[in-house]
Amino acid sequence: MTKSELVEKIVEANSVLTRKESELVVNLVFDAMSAALKKGEKVEIRGFGSFTIRERGPREARNPKSGEVVRIPAKRTPFFKTGKDLRERVNTLD
């Protein structure tokens, strides 16, 4: 599902919100989640899952084409852990 498909689902489910308002709501939610993760906070949506930031240390790798050693700097990456309800819904056979 893409972001635009999510907006469409909201429009279909709620006759009060316009497409533009639904898109604004989706953008606000994503922006709030991004801002929280950027500050190092955990984002938890009960029944769906949680997002955290994982720190990856610096490391060395090799360029497969030249064999040259390449230094990869430390970085922060988002990590998603599914919630129990989502895991169960995905694994049920209908």
Secondary structure, 3 states (H helix, E strand, C coil): CCHHHHHHHHHHHCCCCCHHHHHHHHHHHHHHHHHHHHCCCCEEECCCEEEEEEEECCEEEECCCCCCEEEECCEEEEEEEECHHHHHHHHCCC
